[in-house]
């Protein structure tokens, strides 16, 4: 029912619907008038026009916000605000009733008033003289005149305030952008801080900048230890205690650090005095999972990220020196993991791994533990640090760094000198980092030695550059190598290995596939066909947003993807993408034209064939197992565990499992011809702690 009158009454209220003003019916000579904000004004009018009717949330969103513009959260907040304005109760409503799974309904009777109200005192109800009528009419005219003048003054004040705010905001943004551009340094030289033999990582400056603490691993060693280097003498001292894994350290006070360490199967946090000589480390409390960059310290205590042992989901914990550790929250299951936690005051930031090759920057309010996504990355971001008070140092691409403004969202890029850095932090606009970040990768063949009953590795195609993404086809092998400069496609057959591509620009190749007798390259979520006769790549598919890992089984192309509805398994059907199954994070070829599936919420692999699914006695957590860390052959399934140090095998026919230690840490598994197995692994390579100082200002 549409109301045409300007003035309405309902319950304890008198309402001027044209401008959204509420006035209590029991008002005195100086009535208190409440003017609703525009959204609540429109919402109340909608309810009054649909009184005694049940209206759904969709109808309200469409009628008040417009088609496709509102959200359930905004509607819920608006309903709650309108109830507060009307002094209504959700439990015992007088005006707006909530009907479960149906919507809302207006309850109070509504009456129309033709004339505006006139406040009278001691007026005789029996007097109907002409003078009284004239007096009443004059009061009405005065009330209208006063109200119009008041509205004009309000509009003028609001308009002036709005102009002032817009001018101030524009001026502040202009100053902010000018300041951002002016303060972005240019780096021209990389200077080593320490050049110890072996690997160096996780640098931490003392608050007085008198020393640098970092981790060191000796050549041919698998353990890490702490090293302190004094400034300016550059004298270094190492701790006698060593660990299997060490996390980034944090200053607990001016002399002590706190860190997380892994020893065998045990994960624990430790406290240690490192200034003026090392003291013995003291264990504080245990943890479920080691994380190199999953802790941050503030005045409130130590915040750290850990994994739920039952589900593998990431949790946020707090430890304070005068109390035990406390679980604060658990992050949503949609993320593979959360890492690189930093915190300041009551805000924390972290990197969320959406899938195997997607990530997002999160902001977390440590007061109410609400979080939001600031930005998303089309790659696995792995660096996060503070840059001043309101900016973050974070990845822009797999190699390039950026400074991201938390106030404006603007991004500033660094030059090529910052490529291939890891664990970057900032001190007076100088970068302290680990170089190089990307280790060289080799492809090696696994060979079984009967006399020792263990696996050894043999070279496949050796060079002094990286080889990766091996793909077998008949009696030939195809792989990507940097040995000629840019990443190029190479072919190996017997003793003959040759380059078959001539790319002129840098291409980030993510996968190689053979499908329908074509070599396909996955570049930026799109498949391209490669032929030796042409220097140009031909698009085989459109770009497939959210796509992850591709595989060809029985001449059918499958791939997993992630979108707002979650994970899915897709296939190419008559040249078009088709969703086959939901909740699938990874897939491999199984025996007898079947597929082996990995699900988000299950630790057990599934075998799927023609719509039938059975569980396999193989446990594999997708949150801790890389997409390329398991592979199927004609005889069984192989997978890696123990951070790539243990090889497992499940035989299709006997359903028996075996496991063996590997001679070196493996990064990925690749199936070759006739059951041969290859591993992709990092080559032993020294890393250094380096300074990047800004170019002097002229």
PLY file of the C-alpha trace (Angstrom):
ply
format ascii 1.0
element vertex 698
property float x
property float y
property float z
element edge 697
property int vertex1
property int vertex2
end_header
0.00 0.00 0.00
1.53 3.31 -1.10
1.02 6.26 1.29
0.50 9.62 -0.42
0.22 11.78 2.71
3.34 13.52 3.99
2.55 12.87 7.65
2.00 9.43 9.17
1.66 8.08 12.68
2.51 4.62 13.93
3.18 3.35 17.43
4.75 6.15 19.44
5.94 8.09 16.39
4.80 10.91 14.11
6.67 10.63 10.78
7.31 13.12 7.94
8.01 10.67 5.12
9.26 13.20 2.53
12.43 14.00 4.48
12.57 11.07 6.92
11.90 12.89 10.20
10.65 11.07 13.32
9.00 12.91 16.24
7.63 11.26 19.41
3.87 11.61 19.81
4.42 12.46 23.46
6.66 15.42 22.53
6.61 18.61 24.57
6.43 22.14 23.20
10.02 21.71 21.95
9.80 18.29 20.25
13.00 16.28 19.70
13.18 15.52 15.98
15.21 12.61 14.61
16.21 12.82 10.93
17.05 9.42 9.46
20.07 8.99 7.20
19.13 8.47 3.51
19.45 4.66 3.50
17.33 4.23 6.67
14.85 6.81 5.35
14.38 4.77 2.17
14.20 1.50 4.13
11.47 2.79 6.48
9.42 4.08 3.53
9.76 0.66 1.88
8.37 -1.05 4.98
5.50 1.45 5.26
4.60 0.91 1.60
4.56 -2.88 2.18
2.99 -3.05 5.63
1.20 -6.26 6.58
3.18 -8.04 3.83
6.06 -10.47 4.20
8.97 -9.10 2.17
12.06 -11.18 1.42
15.64 -9.98 1.81
15.99 -10.02 -1.97
12.94 -7.74 -2.38
14.31 -5.26 0.16
17.78 -5.24 -1.40
16.30 -4.65 -4.85
13.86 -1.97 -3.69
16.18 -0.02 -1.38
19.72 -0.58 -2.71
18.97 -1.38 -6.33
19.39 -4.56 -8.33
22.67 -6.31 -7.51
24.08 -3.43 -5.41
23.38 -4.38 -1.79
24.59 -7.31 0.31
23.17 -9.43 3.11
25.59 -7.80 5.55
24.57 -4.25 4.63
20.86 -5.17 4.93
21.37 -6.75 8.35
23.21 -3.65 9.59
20.52 -1.32 8.19
17.67 -3.31 9.82
19.48 -3.19 13.16
20.08 0.58 12.86
16.43 1.26 11.97
15.29 -0.79 14.95
17.53 1.28 17.22
16.08 4.50 15.80
12.50 3.25 16.36
13.42 1.87 19.82
12.23 -1.52 18.58
13.21 -4.98 19.81
14.17 -7.93 17.64
12.93 -10.41 20.28
9.57 -8.70 20.97
9.09 -6.44 17.95
6.57 -3.60 17.77
7.40 -2.44 14.25
9.68 -4.84 12.31
9.34 -8.60 12.77
11.92 -11.11 11.53
10.39 -14.23 9.98
12.85 -17.11 9.85
13.81 -18.08 6.26
11.05 -15.78 4.90
12.11 -12.20 5.45
10.56 -9.32 7.38
7.09 -7.87 8.08
5.88 -4.45 9.29
3.54 -4.88 12.30
2.36 -1.49 13.58
-0.86 0.13 12.27
-0.22 3.25 10.18
-2.48 6.31 10.03
-2.29 9.30 7.68
-2.42 12.95 8.83
-3.42 15.64 6.35
-1.96 18.59 8.30
1.30 18.95 10.21
1.03 18.65 13.99
0.43 21.71 16.14
1.50 21.63 19.77
-1.25 23.17 21.92
-1.64 23.67 25.65
-4.89 24.12 27.58
-7.07 24.40 24.47
-10.75 23.69 25.00
-11.93 20.72 22.92
-15.37 22.28 22.59
-14.20 25.62 21.21
-14.86 25.91 17.47
-14.71 29.63 17.04
-13.42 31.25 13.90
-10.55 32.85 15.83
-9.32 29.45 16.96
-9.37 28.14 13.39
-7.40 31.14 12.17
-4.94 30.72 15.03
-4.45 27.07 14.18
-3.92 27.83 10.48
-1.38 30.50 11.37
0.46 28.06 13.64
0.60 25.59 10.77
2.04 28.21 8.41
4.62 29.27 11.03
5.57 25.62 11.60
6.10 25.12 7.83
8.12 28.33 7.52
10.35 27.50 10.49
10.90 23.96 9.22
11.85 25.12 5.72
14.34 27.66 7.09
15.85 25.01 9.34
16.18 22.58 6.42
17.87 25.26 4.31
20.38 25.95 7.09
21.07 22.23 7.51
21.60 21.77 3.76
23.93 24.78 3.64
25.99 23.51 6.59
26.20 20.00 5.12
27.15 21.33 1.68
29.87 23.59 3.10
31.24 20.80 5.29
31.26 18.39 2.34
33.19 20.84 0.17
35.73 21.39 2.95
36.16 17.65 3.48
36.59 16.97 -0.23
39.18 19.73 -0.54
41.08 18.47 2.52
40.98 14.88 1.30
42.20 15.82 -2.16
45.02 17.90 -0.73
46.05 15.07 1.63
46.05 12.53 -1.20
48.12 14.86 -3.36
50.68 15.30 -0.60
50.69 11.55 0.04
51.33 10.69 -3.62
54.03 13.36 -3.91
55.69 12.01 -0.77
55.50 8.42 -2.01
57.16 9.24 -5.32
59.78 11.42 -3.68
60.86 8.82 -1.09
61.21 5.74 -3.32
64.95 5.01 -3.40
66.99 3.73 -6.29
69.47 0.95 -5.59
72.63 0.60 -7.67
74.90 -1.77 -5.75
74.69 -5.00 -3.72
77.16 -5.13 -0.81
77.75 -8.38 1.13
77.49 -8.05 4.91
79.16 -11.35 5.64
80.65 -13.86 3.26
80.86 -17.04 5.31
81.29 -20.29 3.44
77.86 -21.93 3.14
74.35 -20.53 3.45
73.24 -17.43 5.35
69.62 -16.40 5.98
67.12 -14.64 8.31
69.08 -11.43 9.15
68.03 -9.34 12.17
69.54 -6.00 13.22
69.76 -5.06 16.88
67.76 -2.03 18.00
70.95 -0.01 18.51
72.35 -1.26 15.16
75.49 -2.53 16.86
75.19 -6.11 15.62
73.58 -8.34 13.03
72.16 -11.75 13.91
71.61 -14.37 11.21
71.47 -18.12 10.56
74.36 -20.04 9.04
74.65 -23.51 7.51
78.10 -24.94 6.81
78.80 -26.63 3.45
77.77 -30.30 3.38
75.79 -29.80 6.59
72.04 -30.06 7.14
71.82 -28.12 10.43
71.64 -24.39 11.20
73.19 -22.26 13.93
73.10 -18.61 15.02
75.88 -16.17 14.12
76.38 -12.64 15.51
78.40 -10.10 13.54
79.50 -6.92 15.31
79.44 -3.45 13.72
81.70 -1.77 12.73
84.46 -4.30 13.53
82.69 -7.04 11.47
83.85 -9.62 14.03
81.59 -12.69 14.00
80.75 -15.22 16.72
78.75 -18.42 16.24
76.58 -20.38 18.67
77.63 -23.96 19.46
74.03 -25.21 19.47
72.66 -26.29 16.07
69.10 -27.03 14.90
67.42 -28.84 12.04
65.36 -25.74 11.15
65.35 -22.20 12.55
62.69 -19.52 12.14
63.13 -15.79 11.81
64.26 -14.39 15.20
62.58 -11.56 17.12
63.99 -9.35 19.85
62.33 -10.16 23.19
64.34 -7.38 24.86
67.64 -5.59 24.19
69.71 -8.77 24.71
67.45 -11.80 24.17
65.76 -13.24 21.10
62.81 -15.60 20.74
62.58 -18.07 17.86
60.94 -21.30 16.70
63.05 -24.38 15.94
62.59 -27.92 14.65
64.62 -30.81 16.08
63.60 -34.19 14.66
59.84 -34.46 15.20
59.78 -31.78 17.92
58.77 -28.16 17.31
59.31 -25.62 20.09
59.86 -21.93 20.83
63.14 -20.92 22.49
64.56 -17.88 24.28
68.27 -17.08 24.10
70.65 -14.29 25.09
72.77 -13.35 22.04
74.19 -9.93 22.88
77.61 -9.84 24.61
78.02 -13.55 23.95
75.71 -16.53 23.47
74.06 -18.23 26.44
72.32 -21.60 26.37
68.90 -21.46 24.69
65.93 -22.06 27.02
62.83 -23.89 25.69
59.57 -22.00 26.32
56.70 -24.06 24.89
55.99 -26.56 22.13
54.28 -25.99 18.77
52.52 -28.24 16.27
54.22 -27.13 13.05
57.45 -25.36 12.18
57.09 -22.08 10.30
60.05 -19.95 9.26
58.08 -16.68 9.11
54.97 -17.30 11.20
55.54 -15.20 14.30
55.48 -11.52 15.33
56.02 -9.75 18.64
54.24 -6.66 20.03
53.69 -5.06 23.44
50.89 -7.60 24.00
53.19 -10.60 23.58
54.21 -13.08 20.90
51.65 -13.83 18.20
52.34 -16.95 16.18
50.74 -19.08 13.48
50.33 -22.82 13.95
48.40 -25.70 12.39
45.45 -27.56 13.84
46.74 -31.16 14.06
43.30 -32.56 13.17
42.40 -30.39 10.15
45.67 -28.74 9.13
44.00 -25.31 9.20
46.06 -22.32 10.33
45.49 -20.98 13.84
46.57 -17.75 15.56
48.02 -18.05 19.08
49.26 -15.56 21.69
51.98 -16.12 24.30
52.65 -13.72 27.16
55.54 -14.07 29.60
53.31 -13.99 32.67
50.80 -16.53 31.30
50.58 -19.60 29.13
49.90 -19.65 25.39
46.32 -19.01 24.25
44.44 -19.92 21.04
42.85 -16.78 19.54
41.27 -17.89 16.26
41.29 -20.37 13.39
41.47 -19.14 9.80
39.01 -20.38 7.13
39.58 -23.77 5.53
39.64 -22.23 2.04
43.30 -21.23 2.43
46.13 -23.70 2.07
48.13 -21.86 4.71
48.98 -18.50 6.33
52.56 -17.26 6.73
54.84 -14.20 6.93
53.13 -12.66 9.95
54.07 -9.09 10.92
52.37 -6.91 13.55
52.44 -3.38 14.92
50.19 -1.86 17.58
46.81 -3.57 17.08
47.17 -4.49 13.40
48.72 -7.61 11.90
49.39 -8.54 8.29
50.09 -11.93 6.73
50.24 -13.76 3.40
47.52 -16.34 2.70
48.17 -19.10 0.18
44.84 -19.51 -1.63
46.09 -22.50 -3.58
49.36 -23.82 -4.94
50.10 -20.69 -6.98
47.74 -17.97 -5.70
48.08 -15.81 -2.60
46.55 -12.80 -0.85
47.60 -10.08 1.59
45.50 -10.14 4.77
44.91 -7.44 7.39
43.94 -8.63 10.87
42.57 -6.46 13.66
44.12 -7.89 16.83
41.45 -6.25 19.00
38.36 -8.00 17.60
40.18 -10.55 15.36
38.31 -9.43 12.24
40.25 -9.86 9.00
40.00 -8.66 5.42
41.81 -9.24 2.13
43.78 -6.15 1.04
44.97 -7.43 -2.33
45.37 -10.70 -4.21
48.39 -12.03 -6.11
48.45 -14.26 -9.19
51.53 -16.03 -7.79
52.81 -17.30 -4.44
53.96 -14.18 -2.57
56.77 -14.91 -0.11
58.04 -11.58 1.23
56.40 -9.17 3.69
58.00 -6.45 5.83
57.34 -2.93 7.10
58.34 0.09 5.02
57.84 3.07 7.30
54.70 3.59 9.35
51.96 3.10 6.77
53.53 1.07 3.96
54.42 -2.57 3.38
57.27 -4.14 1.44
55.76 -7.08 -0.47
56.13 -8.99 -3.74
54.79 -7.51 -6.96
55.68 -10.61 -8.97
57.65 -13.77 -8.40
60.84 -11.67 -8.59
59.98 -7.98 -8.26
59.35 -6.08 -5.03
56.89 -3.26 -4.40
55.99 -0.82 -1.64
52.24 -0.94 -1.00
50.58 2.02 0.72
48.04 0.98 3.36
46.40 4.43 3.20
45.97 4.87 -0.55
46.51 1.39 -1.99
49.12 2.81 -4.37
52.01 0.61 -5.42
55.60 1.65 -6.17
57.95 -0.76 -7.93
61.66 -1.28 -7.38
64.13 -1.72 -10.21
65.93 -4.83 -11.39
68.61 -4.54 -8.70
66.10 -5.89 -6.17
65.32 -8.99 -8.27
66.20 -12.36 -6.76
66.21 -11.16 -3.15
64.68 -13.03 -0.20
63.70 -12.10 3.38
64.01 -8.38 2.63
63.73 -5.88 5.48
64.30 -2.12 5.70
66.62 0.08 7.74
66.70 3.80 6.92
65.62 3.06 3.32
68.44 0.54 2.90
67.42 -3.03 2.13
68.82 -5.90 4.17
68.19 -9.18 2.35
69.35 -12.66 1.38
70.90 -13.16 -2.06
70.25 -15.07 -4.25
66.64 -16.02 -3.52
66.09 -18.57 -6.28
68.37 -21.57 -6.14
69.40 -23.48 -9.25
67.32 -26.62 -9.85
68.52 -29.91 -11.33
66.66 -32.90 -12.76
68.09 -36.26 -11.67
66.98 -39.85 -12.22
66.26 -42.08 -9.22
68.00 -45.44 -9.44
67.58 -48.39 -7.10
70.73 -50.10 -5.78
70.12 -53.71 -4.85
73.29 -54.18 -2.77
72.46 -51.22 -0.51
68.63 -51.43 -0.78
68.34 -47.69 -1.28
67.84 -45.06 -3.96
70.63 -43.00 -5.47
70.35 -40.20 -8.03
72.08 -40.00 -11.41
72.48 -36.87 -13.60
69.92 -36.42 -16.38
70.95 -33.33 -18.35
73.66 -31.45 -16.54
74.50 -27.76 -16.93
75.45 -24.86 -14.70
71.92 -23.39 -15.02
68.44 -24.48 -13.92
66.59 -27.40 -15.51
62.95 -28.01 -14.62
59.50 -29.19 -15.84
60.51 -32.54 -17.34
57.88 -34.15 -19.64
58.18 -37.60 -21.25
56.76 -38.39 -24.70
57.42 -41.78 -26.32
61.22 -42.19 -26.14
61.92 -38.45 -25.87
62.11 -36.04 -22.94
61.25 -32.33 -23.04
62.27 -29.86 -20.35
62.88 -26.16 -19.69
66.42 -24.87 -19.16
68.11 -21.50 -18.57
71.44 -22.71 -19.96
71.27 -20.41 -23.01
70.08 -17.33 -21.09
66.30 -17.10 -21.32
64.17 -20.13 -20.37
63.95 -22.30 -23.52
62.45 -25.67 -24.45
65.00 -28.49 -24.80
64.62 -32.02 -26.12
66.66 -35.03 -25.01
66.82 -38.41 -26.76
69.51 -40.80 -25.68
72.81 -38.92 -25.69
71.45 -36.12 -27.89
70.16 -32.96 -26.16
69.27 -29.82 -28.11
67.41 -26.53 -27.78
64.21 -26.47 -29.87
62.73 -23.05 -28.99
64.02 -19.58 -29.83
62.10 -17.31 -27.45
63.26 -13.69 -27.61
61.61 -12.53 -24.39
61.28 -13.84 -20.84
58.42 -16.33 -20.51
57.35 -17.80 -17.18
56.54 -21.38 -18.21
54.57 -23.16 -15.48
53.95 -26.59 -17.03
54.69 -28.77 -20.07
52.02 -31.18 -21.39
51.57 -33.53 -24.33
47.98 -33.58 -25.60
46.69 -34.72 -29.01
50.30 -35.02 -30.22
50.95 -31.37 -29.39
53.40 -29.94 -26.89
51.46 -27.48 -24.72
52.99 -24.76 -22.56
51.14 -23.29 -19.58
51.93 -19.56 -19.36
49.94 -17.16 -17.18
46.92 -19.53 -16.77
46.67 -20.13 -20.52
47.73 -23.09 -22.67
49.75 -22.46 -25.84
50.72 -24.93 -28.56
54.41 -25.08 -29.44
55.92 -26.29 -32.72
59.57 -26.32 -33.73
58.69 -24.90 -37.15
57.32 -21.65 -35.71
58.83 -19.09 -33.37
55.36 -17.96 -32.29
53.17 -19.68 -29.71
49.57 -20.39 -30.73
46.82 -20.04 -28.12
45.31 -23.46 -27.45
42.76 -22.25 -24.85
41.54 -18.93 -23.59
42.93 -17.76 -20.27
41.49 -19.98 -17.54
41.15 -17.83 -14.37
41.77 -19.69 -11.14
43.36 -22.67 -12.90
46.05 -24.62 -11.08
47.54 -27.96 -12.16
46.90 -29.58 -15.56
47.25 -33.27 -16.45
46.45 -35.51 -19.43
44.93 -38.93 -18.67
43.70 -41.30 -21.41
43.90 -38.49 -23.96
41.65 -36.23 -21.87
42.84 -32.89 -20.49
41.98 -32.28 -16.81
42.83 -29.42 -14.47
41.90 -28.10 -11.05
40.73 -24.54 -10.41
39.59 -22.28 -7.58
36.86 -19.60 -7.63
34.24 -18.13 -5.30
32.44 -21.49 -5.14
35.62 -23.29 -4.08
37.76 -25.95 -5.72
36.74 -27.92 -8.81
38.05 -30.54 -11.22
37.55 -29.55 -14.87
38.05 -31.24 -18.20
38.17 -30.10 -21.81
35.06 -31.45 -23.53
34.74 -30.74 -27.27
37.09 -27.79 -26.92
35.17 -26.20 -24.02
35.87 -26.25 -20.24
33.46 -28.39 -18.22
33.24 -28.79 -14.42
33.45 -32.48 -13.60
33.67 -32.62 -9.78
33.74 -30.18 -6.85
36.10 -30.00 -3.86
39.10 -31.39 -5.78
42.46 -29.68 -5.15
44.73 -32.02 -7.14
44.48 -34.94 -9.56
46.65 -37.73 -10.97
46.07 -40.53 -13.47
45.00 -43.82 -11.92
44.91 -47.42 -13.17
42.30 -48.59 -15.67
41.18 -45.17 -16.94
40.53 -43.95 -13.40
41.57 -40.74 -11.66
43.24 -40.32 -8.28
41.77 -37.31 -6.48
42.92 -35.17 -3.58
40.14 -33.36 -1.69
40.34 -30.22 0.39
38.70 -31.65 3.52
40.00 -35.23 3.44
43.41 -36.66 4.30
42.77 -39.80 2.22
43.16 -39.95 -1.55
40.17 -41.09 -3.61
40.01 -43.19 -6.76
37.25 -42.10 -9.17
36.02 -44.01 -12.20
32.78 -43.53 -14.15
31.05 -41.74 -11.27
32.13 -44.24 -8.59
34.50 -43.13 -5.80
36.47 -45.32 -3.39
38.94 -44.32 -0.67
42.58 -45.36 -0.97
44.68 -46.23 2.11
46.98 -43.31 1.30
47.07 -40.21 3.51
48.24 -36.92 2.04
47.46 -33.44 3.36
47.19 -30.90 0.53
48.19 -28.09 2.92
51.66 -29.57 3.43
52.17 -31.48 0.15
53.15 -29.57 -2.98
51.16 -30.14 -6.18
54.17 -31.72 -7.88
55.21 -33.82 -4.87
53.26 -36.91 -5.97
53.01 -38.77 -9.27
51.34 -41.91 -10.63
52.85 -44.62 -12.82
51.45 -47.82 -14.35
52.44 -49.79 -11.25
51.59 -47.43 -8.40
51.68 -44.06 -6.73
54.78 -42.23 -5.45
54.82 -39.24 -3.10
57.21 -37.20 -0.95
57.06 -36.43 2.77
59.37 -35.09 5.45
59.99 -31.88 3.48
61.16 -33.97 0.51
63.45 -36.37 2.38
61.27 -39.52 2.28
59.85 -41.32 -0.78
56.62 -43.36 -0.40
55.18 -45.94 -2.79
51.69 -47.50 -3.03
51.25 -50.43 -5.44
47.95 -50.60 -7.33
47.59 -54.40 -7.37
48.86 -55.48 -3.94
47.71 -52.28 -2.17
50.93 -52.41 -0.14
52.98 -49.38 0.88
56.73 -48.86 1.16
59.00 -45.95 2.00
62.69 -45.09 1.58
64.95 -42.20 2.59
66.27 -40.06 -0.24
69.94 -39.11 -0.57
69.02 -35.43 -1.12
65.96 -33.25 -0.56
63.56 -33.52 -3.52
61.33 -30.68 -4.66
59.16 -32.54 -7.21
58.58 -36.01 -8.68
58.34 -36.76 -12.43
57.32 -40.04 -14.07
59.36 -41.10 -17.10
59.32 -43.98 -19.60
58.72 -47.56 -18.45
58.29 -46.70 -14.78
61.44 -44.60 -14.45
61.27 -41.89 -11.81
62.94 -38.47 -11.73
63.29 -35.85 -9.02
63.67 -32.10 -9.33
65.90 -30.74 -6.57
67.75 -27.62 -5.53
71.47 -27.53 -6.16
73.73 -26.83 -3.20
74.40 -23.09 -3.44
75.82 -20.47 -1.09
73.65 -17.53 -0.04
74.81 -14.26 1.51
73.35 -11.51 3.67
73.60 -8.29 1.62
72.92 -4.57 1.89
71.31 -2.51 -0.86
71.96 1.16 -0.11
70.02 3.91 -1.93
71.64 6.11 -4.53
73.03 9.29 -2.91
70.83 12.35 -3.34
72.52 14.99 -5.49
0 1
1 2
2 3
3 4
4 5
5 6
6 7
7 8
8 9
9 10
10 11
11 12
12 13
13 14
14 15
15 16
16 17
17 18
18 19
19 20
20 21
21 22
22 23
23 24
24 25
25 26
26 27
27 28
28 29
29 30
30 31
31 32
32 33
33 34
34 35
35 36
36 37
37 38
38 39
39 40
40 41
41 42
42 43
43 44
44 45
45 46
46 47
47 48
48 49
49 50
50 51
51 52
52 53
53 54
54 55
55 56
56 57
57 58
58 59
59 60
60 61
61 62
62 63
63 64
64 65
65 66
66 67
67 68
68 69
69 70
70 71
71 72
72 73
73 74
74 75
75 76
76 77
77 78
78 79
79 80
80 81
81 82
82 83
83 84
84 85
85 86
86 87
87 88
88 89
89 90
90 91
91 92
92 93
93 94
94 95
95 96
96 97
97 98
98 99
99 100
100 101
101 102
102 103
103 104
104 105
105 106
106 107
107 108
108 109
109 110
110 111
111 112
112 113
113 114
114 115
115 116
116 117
117 118
118 119
119 120
120 121
121 122
122 123
123 124
124 125
125 126
126 127
127 128
128 129
129 130
130 131
131 132
132 133
133 134
134 135
135 136
136 137
137 138
138 139
139 140
140 141
141 142
142 143
143 144
144 145
145 146
146 147
147 148
148 149
149 150
150 151
151 152
152 153
153 154
154 155
155 156
156 157
157 158
158 159
159 160
160 161
161 162
162 163
163 164
164 165
165 166
166 167
167 168
168 169
169 170
170 171
171 172
172 173
173 174
174 175
175 176
176 177
177 178
178 179
179 180
180 181
181 182
182 183
183 184
184 185
185 186
186 187
187 188
188 189
189 190
190 191
191 192
192 193
193 194
194 195
195 196
196 197
197 198
198 199
199 200
200 201
201 202
202 203
203 204
204 205
205 206
206 207
207 208
208 209
209 210
210 211
211 212
212 213
213 214
214 215
215 216
216 217
217 218
218 219
219 220
220 221
221 222
222 223
223 224
224 225
225 226
226 227
227 228
228 229
229 230
230 231
231 232
232 233
233 234
234 235
235 236
236 237
237 238
238 239
239 240
240 241
241 242
242 243
243 244
244 245
245 246
246 247
247 248
248 249
249 250
250 251
251 252
252 253
253 254
254 255
255 256
256 257
257 258
258 259
259 260
260 261
261 262
262 263
263 264
264 265
265 266
266 267
267 268
268 269
269 270
270 271
271 272
272 273
273 274
274 275
275 276
276 277
277 278
278 279
279 280
280 281
281 282
282 283
283 284
284 285
285 286
286 287
287 288
288 289
289 290
290 291
291 292
292 293
293 294
294 295
295 296
296 297
297 298
298 299
299 300
300 301
301 302
302 303
303 304
304 305
305 306
306 307
307 308
308 309
309 310
310 311
311 312
312 313
313 314
314 315
315 316
316 317
317 318
318 319
319 320
320 321
321 322
322 323
323 324
324 325
325 326
326 327
327 328
328 329
329 330
330 331
331 332
332 333
333 334
334 335
335 336
336 337
337 338
338 339
339 340
340 341
341 342
342 343
343 344
344 345
345 346
346 347
347 348
348 349
349 350
350 351
351 352
352 353
353 354
354 355
355 356
356 357
357 358
358 359
359 360
360 361
361 362
362 363
363 364
364 365
365 366
366 367
367 368
368 369
369 370
370 371
371 372
372 373
373 374
374 375
375 376
376 377
377 378
378 379
379 380
380 381
381 382
382 383
383 384
384 385
385 386
386 387
387 388
388 389
389 390
390 391
391 392
392 393
393 394
394 395
395 396
396 397
397 398
398 399
399 400
400 401
401 402
402 403
403 404
404 405
405 406
406 407
407 408
408 409
409 410
410 411
411 412
412 413
413 414
414 415
415 416
416 417
417 418
418 419
419 420
420 421
421 422
422 423
423 424
424 425
425 426
426 427
427 428
428 429
429 430
430 431
431 432
432 433
433 434
434 435
435 436
436 437
437 438
438 439
439 440
440 441
441 442
442 443
443 444
444 445
445 446
446 447
447 448
448 449
449 450
450 451
451 452
452 453
453 454
454 455
455 456
456 457
457 458
458 459
459 460
460 461
461 462
462 463
463 464
464 465
465 466
466 467
467 468
468 469
469 470
470 471
471 472
472 473
473 474
474 475
475 476
476 477
477 478
478 479
479 480
480 481
481 482
482 483
483 484
484 485
485 486
486 487
487 488
488 489
489 490
490 491
491 492
492 493
493 494
494 495
495 496
496 497
497 498
498 499
499 500
500 501
501 502
502 503
503 504
504 505
505 506
506 507
507 508
508 509
509 510
510 511
511 512
512 513
513 514
514 515
515 516
516 517
517 518
518 519
519 520
520 521
521 522
522 523
523 524
524 525
525 526
526 527
527 528
528 529
529 530
530 531
531 532
532 533
533 534
534 535
535 536
536 537
537 538
538 539
539 540
540 541
541 542
542 543
543 544
544 545
545 546
546 547
547 548
548 549
549 550
550 551
551 552
552 553
553 554
554 555
555 556
556 557
557 558
558 559
559 560
560 561
561 562
562 563
563 564
564 565
565 566
566 567
567 568
568 569
569 570
570 571
571 572
572 573
573 574
574 575
575 576
576 577
577 578
578 579
579 580
580 581
581 582
582 583
583 584
584 585
585 586
586 587
587 588
588 589
589 590
590 591
591 592
592 593
593 594
594 595
595 596
596 597
597 598
598 599
599 600
600 601
601 602
602 603
603 604
604 605
605 606
606 607
607 608
608 609
609 610
610 611
611 612
612 613
613 614
614 615
615 616
616 617
617 618
618 619
619 620
620 621
621 622
622 623
623 624
624 625
625 626
626 627
627 628
628 629
629 630
630 631
631 632
632 633
633 634
634 635
635 636
636 637
637 638
638 639
639 640
640 641
641 642
642 643
643 644
644 645
645 646
646 647
647 648
648 649
649 650
650 651
651 652
652 653
653 654
654 655
655 656
656 657
657 658
658 659
659 660
660 661
661 662
662 663
663 664
664 665
665 666
666 667
667 668
668 669
669 670
670 671
671 672
672 673
673 674
674 675
675 676
676 677
677 678
678 679
679 680
680 681
681 682
682 683
683 684
684 685
685 686
686 687
687 688
688 689
689 690
690 691
691 692
692 693
693 694
694 695
695 696
696 697
